Amino acid sequence: MQKDLISNQFHDIEKSRDLLQASVDKYIPYDVEHIYTPDELEYYDSLSFRFEKCVELTLNFFRSLELFLDLKQSDTMRDRLLAMQKIEIVDDIDFWKEARLLRNKVAHAYLPDEIKDIYQKIFDNSKKIFATIERIKVYLTTRVEKKEQAVKESEGTHGDEKESEEKVEKIPFKK
């Protein structure tokens, strides 16, 4: 049951990443001299929303992965990020705290120079999110391969295939 949750959540992260990537690919730096129409601002709204969604889905995934791995459930986001850093998925805890705060900055920024800086940070930070999602994928793939190897080894030594399969929990993961 938990393995399905992990798989589904990761699939949602990948979909969110793809949408964010589409916005990043079209990125044009915000021009403080330009007076944007509502239609022109839709792109920037979409970029910030997709960034926020990708950050939130990933942070939520960390909670589920922590439970799946039977790690101690963290009381704080910082502790959860430290646990993810320990298994080499997260490399910069402060980045994730800053990424989460960016959404509030977008909602409360009124000066064009502030808005320009925020959109540039979203663009730059998106690349770090993509790298983290790739590390998650490698981690999950590696975990599946190790478990599959353990199944093969236990089948060779115990001979009871059904019993071995029950002992090893597999993550249904699409390569």
C-alpha positions in Angstrom: 0.0 0.0 0.0 2.7 2.5 1.0 4.8 1.5 -2.0 1.9 2.4 -4.3 1.6 5.8 -2.5 5.3 6.4 -3.1 5.0 5.4 -6.8 1.9 7.6 -7.3 3.4 10.6 -5.6 6.6 10.3 -7.6 4.6 10.2 -10.8 2.8 13.4 -9.7 6.1 15.0 -9.1 7.3 14.0 -12.6 4.1 15.5 -14.1 4.6 18.7 -12.1 8.3 18.8 -13.1 7.3 18.5 -16.8 4.9 21.4 -16.5 7.5 23.5 -14.7 10.1 22.6 -17.3 7.7 23.8 -20.0 7.4 27.2 -18.3 11.2 27.4 -17.7 11.9 26.6 -21.4 9.8 29.7 -22.3 11.4 31.9 -19.7 12.0 35.5 -20.7 13.3 37.7 -17.8 10.8 40.1 -16.4 11.3 43.6 -17.8 10.7 46.3 -15.2 10.3 48.9 -18.0 7.5 47.0 -19.7 3.9 47.5 -18.8 2.4 44.0 -18.9 -1.1 43.2 -19.9 -3.1 40.7 -17.9 -2.5 38.1 -20.8 1.3 38.7 -20.6 1.3 38.3 -16.9 -0.4 34.9 -17.2 2.9 33.3 -18.1 4.6 34.6 -14.9 1.6 33.5 -12.8 1.9 30.1 -14.4 5.6 29.9 -13.8 5.3 30.8 -10.1 2.3 28.5 -9.6 4.1 25.5 -11.2 7.2 26.2 -9.2 5.2 26.3 -6.0 3.3 23.1 -6.8 6.5 21.3 -7.7 8.1 22.4 -4.4 5.1 21.4 -2.3 4.7 18.0 -4.0 8.4 17.2 -3.5 8.3 18.3 0.2 5.2 16.2 0.7 6.9 13.2 -1.0 9.8 13.5 1.4 7.3 12.9 4.3 5.9 9.8 2.6 9.4 8.5 1.7 10.5 9.0 5.3 7.6 6.9 6.5 8.1 4.3 3.8 11.7 3.8 4.8 10.7 3.4 8.4 12.8 6.4 9.4 11.7 8.2 12.5 8.9 10.6 11.4 10.3 14.1 11.7 8.5 16.7 13.7 9.9 19.6 11.6 10.5 20.2 7.9 14.2 20.8 8.8 14.5 17.4 10.4 12.8 15.8 7.4 15.2 17.6 5.0 18.1 16.4 7.1 16.8 12.8 6.8 16.6 13.3 3.0 20.1 14.8 3.0 21.4 11.7 4.9 20.2 9.4 2.0 21.7 11.9 -0.5 18.4 13.1 -2.1 18.7 16.6 -0.8 22.0 18.5 -0.9 21.0 21.9 0.4 18.5 22.2 3.2 18.4 26.0 3.1 17.5 25.9 -0.6 14.2 24.0 0.2 13.3 26.4 3.0 14.0 29.4 0.6 12.0 27.8 -2.2 9.0 27.4 0.0 9.2 31.0 1.1 9.4 32.2 -2.5 5.7 31.7 -3.0 4.9 34.2 -0.2 7.3 36.7 -1.8 5.4 36.5 -5.1 2.1 37.2 -3.4 3.4 40.2 -1.5 5.8 41.8 -4.0 4.6 45.1 -5.5 7.8 46.8 -6.8 8.9 45.8 -10.3 12.5 45.2 -9.2 11.4 42.9 -6.5 9.1 41.0 -8.9 11.9 40.7 -11.4 14.3 39.3 -8.8 11.7 36.8 -7.6 11.0 35.4 -11.1 14.7 35.1 -11.7 15.1 33.2 -8.5 12.2 30.9 -9.5 13.9 30.3 -12.8 17.3 29.6 -11.2 15.9 27.4 -8.4 13.9 25.3 -10.9 17.1 23.8 -12.1 17.9 22.7 -8.5 14.5 21.1 -8.2 15.0 19.2 -11.4 18.3 17.9 -10.1 16.7 16.8 -6.8 13.9 15.0 -8.7 16.5 13.2 -10.7 18.3 12.1 -7.5 14.9 10.8 -6.2 14.5 8.8 -9.4 18.0 7.3 -9.1 17.4 6.5 -5.4 14.1 4.8 -6.1 15.6 2.9 -9.1 18.6 1.8 -7.1 16.4 0.7 -4.2 14.3 -1.4 -6.6 17.4 -3.0 -8.1 18.8 -3.8 -4.8 15.6 -5.4 -3.6 15.2 -7.4 -6.8 18.8 -8.7 -6.3 17.9 -9.7 -2.8 14.9 -11.6 -4.0 17.1 -13.5 -6.6 19.7 -14.3 -3.9 17.1 -15.5 -1.5 15.4 -17.6 -4.1 18.6 -19.3 -4.9 19.4 -20.1 -1.3 15.9 -20.8 0.1 14.1 -22.3 -3.0 10.7 -20.9 -1.8 10.0 -18.2 -4.4 6.6 -17.2 -2.9 8.1 -16.7 0.6 11.0 -14.7 -0.8 8.7 -12.4 -2.7 6.6 -11.7 0.5 9.7 -10.8 2.4 10.9 -8.2 -0.1 8.8 -5.1 -0.6 9.2 -3.7 -4.1 8.5 -0.2 -5.2 6.5 -0.2 -8.5 8.6 2.2 -10.4 8.6 2.9 -14.1 12.1 3.3 -15.6 
